[in-house]
Amino acid sequence: MSLPLVRTPTRRERNGRQAVINLMILEGDEQEPEGWTKVSKDLNAGAGGKYVYLLHL
């Protein structure tokens, strides 16, 4: 099950730099939605249970 954490414009400028402001949690073996980037680190590693990944736009 995908859980969106933030639903706002994709990126925001601050002090001339872009910041990631859209995040999503992905559980299990789901494919990331189109346009999203998956961080390839299981946030649930060592705890047992399903894989949990962080995604961003």
TIROLO-282798 format. One record per residue (C-alpha): residue in one letter; x, y, z; residue number from 1. Coordinates in steps of 0.02 Angstrom, whole numbers. Last residue first. Layout:
REC code      x      y      z pos
REC    a      X      Y      Z NUM
...
//
This chain:
REC code      x      y      z pos
REC    l    465    671   -338  57
REC    h    509    568   -186  56
REC    l    496    388   -127  55
REC    l    542    306     39  54
REC    y    541    116     50  53
REC    v    467    -14    167  52
REC    y    496   -201    142  51
REC    k    370   -311    230  50
REC    g    395   -394    398  49
REC    g    553   -417    498  48
REC    a    640   -278    594  47
REC    g    812   -303    519  46
REC    a    778   -190    371  45
REC    n    613    -93    387  44
REC    l    676     65    302  43
REC    d    732    -43    155  42
REC    k    855     66     60  41
REC    s    838     89   -129  40
REC    v    767    266   -123  39
REC    k    625    259   -250  38
REC    t    602    402   -372  37
REC    w    424    450   -423  36
REC    g    378    500   -602  35
REC    e    266    350   -633  34
REC    p    212    266   -471  33
REC    e    341    155   -384  32
REC    q    315    -30   -410  31
REC    e    247   -126   -260  30
REC    d    354   -263   -182  29
REC    g    310   -225     -1  28
REC    e    265    -53     64  27
REC    l    298    115    -20  26
REC    i    305    275     84  25
REC    m    282    439    -10  24
REC    l    366    609     -9  23
REC    n    333    770   -104  22
REC    i    430    924    -41  21
REC    v    603    894   -112  20
REC    a    699   1057   -104  19
REC    q    773   1156   -249  18
REC    r    912   1279   -212  17
REC    g    924   1466   -246  16
REC    n    898   1514    -63  15
REC    r    736   1415    -65  14
REC    e    652   1351   -221  13
REC    r    508   1228   -206  12
REC    r    485   1061   -289  11
REC    t    338    951   -340  10
REC    p    191   1060   -288   9
REC    t     99    993   -136   8
REC    r     33    824    -80   7
REC    v    141    765     66   6
REC    l    150    596    151   5
REC    p     75    487     14   4
REC    l     52    309     77   3
REC    s     71    170    -49   2
REC    m      0      0      0   1
//
